[in-house]
Amino acid sequence: MARWRRAGERVTLANGCFDVLHVGHVRYLHAARELGGKLIVAVNADESVRALKGEGRPVMPAEERAEILASLADVDAVVVFPETDVRAIVREIRPDYHAKGTDYTVESVPERDEVEACGGRVVIVGDPKNHSASEIIHSHSRSRSRLGPRKS
């Protein structure tokens, strides 16, 4: 971060559970990257995903979700955080932009106050929220239950 700042880079922060990576996530992260500078993605730790999404989640552990995200060309760094919101990360990173998906408005972003207090701006990016990891997981489990138990 310090090296990026010294080089005059802007920093964008994006965050989420990213439990089952889908095209909506990819489009969100690409749009966040287009704000310019470096893109840091904050990923909810397993405990905070459970608190936000309920029992049975996450499907993939945080380390694997972070590794997948770090492999994307648009992503410069990934951090896993234990809280249910990213206020602490915002205070530490002090992003120029905090990118949130289209399921939010600028006014409804929980961390908006913290972002603005740090001199940053909340920006809504990505395509309409037509994709959902929860729905993908739910659909998959419904279709598997109709098929019956797996044979070894």
DRENMAR-630431 format. One record per residue (C-alpha): residue in one letter; x, z, y. Coordinates in steps of 0.05 Angstrom, whole numbers, padded with zeros to 5 digits, always signed. Layout:
BEGIN
AXZY;...
END
This chain:
BEGIN
M+00000+00000+00000;A+00054+00020+00049;R+00092-00045+00036;W+00029-00086+00045;R+00013-00051+00110;R+00084-00061+00137;A+00077-00135+00120;G+00013-00137+00162;E-00034-00146+00103;R-00106-00127+00109;V-00134-00087+00051;T-00203-00095+00020;L-00232-00044-00027;A-00285-00061-00078;N-00313-00013-00129;G-00359-00005-00188;C-00367+00013-00261;F-00352-00057-00288;D-00375-00034-00356;V-00388-00103-00384;L-00353-00154-00339;H-00401-00212-00323;V-00404-00271-00275;G-00437-00229-00220;H-00376-00183-00220;V-00329-00243-00217;R-00367-00273-00159;Y-00368-00206-00123;L-00293-00196-00130;H-00279-00268-00110;A-00321-00260-00047;A-00286-00193-00032;R-00219-00228-00039;E-00240-00281+00010;L-00244-00228+00065;G-00168-00236+00066;G-00108-00194+00049;K-00101-00152-00013;L-00159-00132-00059;I-00159-00063-00091;V-00214-00049-00142;A-00234+00023-00154;V-00265+00033-00223;N-00309+00092-00242;A-00278+00137-00295;D-00318+00146-00359;E-00348+00212-00337;S-00374+00183-00272;V-00403+00122-00307;R-00441+00170-00353;A-00466+00208-00293;L-00489+00144-00259;K-00514+00103-00319;G-00533+00155-00371;E-00513+00172-00443;G-00484+00115-00484;R-00445+00089-00424;P-00393+00066-00412;V-00389+00015-00469;M-00314+00006-00455;P-00265+00060-00435;A-00239+00061-00363;E-00168+00040-00384;E-00195-00024-00416;R-00242-00039-00358;A-00183-00030-00310;E-00137-00074-00352;I-00189-00130-00353;L-00199-00126-00278;A-00124-00124-00264;S-00117-00190-00302;L-00163-00227-00253;A-00127-00272-00203;D-00167-00244-00144;V-00147-00172-00158;D-00083-00142-00131;A-00090-00071-00155;V-00137-00027-00195;V-00148+00048-00190;V-00193+00091-00234;F-00229+00148-00198;P-00269+00207-00226;E-00322+00216-00172;T-00390+00180-00169;D-00373+00150-00101;V-00309+00125-00070;R-00304+00169-00008;A-00238+00201-00032;I-00208+00133-00046;V-00231+00107+00022;R-00196+00166+00055;E-00132+00152+00016;I-00131+00076+00022;R-00163+00069+00091;P-00187-00002+00076;D-00198-00053+00131;Y-00259-00076+00091;H-00302-00041+00040;A-00337-00097+00001;K-00403-00081-00033;G-00449-00125-00073;T-00516-00154-00050;D-00555-00098-00083;Y-00535-00059-00021;T-00545-00067+00053;V-00492-00043+00103;E-00538+00016+00119;S-00548+00036+00046;V-00474+00039+00026;P-00462+00113+00009;E-00390+00112+00035;R-00405+00075+00100;D-00393+00137+00143;E-00325+00149+00111;V-00305+00075+00117;E-00323+00073+00191;A-00288+00140+00204;C-00224+00109+00175;G-00231+00049+00221;G-00257+00001+00168;R-00318-00042+00162;V-00370-00047+00106;V-00383-00119+00086;I-00437-00143+00036;V-00409-00199-00008;G-00425-00238-00071;D-00484-00275-00098;P-00554-00247-00105;K-00559-00191-00157;N-00583-00233-00215;H-00535-00204-00266;S-00533-00133-00293;A-00487-00101-00344;S-00543-00052-00360;E-00590-00110-00376;I-00537-00146-00417;I-00525-00083-00458;H-00600-00069-00466;S-00614-00141-00487;H-00556-00140-00537;S-00579-00075-00568;R-00651-00101-00573;S-00630-00165-00608;R-00583-00127-00656;S-00639-00079-00674;R-00685-00137-00692;L-00631-00166-00737;G-00624-00101-00777;P-00560-00067-00800;R-00495-00106-00804;K-00469-00124-00872;S-00396-00111-00886;
END
